[in-house]
Amino acid sequence: LIGSTKTKKGLTVHCDFDSAKYPVQIKLTDEQIETINMSEYDKLGQWNYVIYPNK
């Protein structure tokens, strides 16, 4: 599906499959969440956001 993605302006999309296993359902405290360096997008910010590395 992604491999056949094309746009009129020449956007090229590449993807890789990551088969690594990651822990799920990790609980964070409110204090831990506040330390995450992130920003939400203007549209649908509850679903679309960027997480930046901590300095």
N, C-alpha and C positions, 0 to 999 in steps of 0.2 A: 504494500500500500504506500509506504513512504518512498520506496524506490521509484515509483512511477509519478511522484509529485513534480509538477512543472508549473511555471508561471509565465505570463506573457513578457515579463521583464527579465527573465533569465535566472531566477532564483534556483539554486541547486541545493537539494537537501541530502544530507548524508546521515547515516545512523549506524550504531554498533549495538550488538546484543551483549548485555552484561549477565553472565550466568552465575555470578557470585551470589552467595546467600547472605542476607542482612537480617539483623534482629528486627522483630516487629512488636508493636504494642508496647513500646518503652514509655513509661510514665515520667514526665518531667514536672518539677515543682514550678510554681509561679516565678520564683527567683531565677531558676535556670532558663525559663522561657524569655524573661526580660533581658538576659545576656546575649540572646541570638541577634546578630546584626542582620536585620532583614527589612525590606520595604515591600509594601503591597502596591499592585498596579491600581490605577484609577478605576478601571472596569473590573468588576467581580474580584475585588481584592481578597476576599476570603478564600478564593481558589487559585489566584494568580499572584505570585510573589517571587522575590529574588532573595536568596540567602547569601550574604557576603562573608568572606573570611573574617575572623576576629583579628584585630590588630595586636 
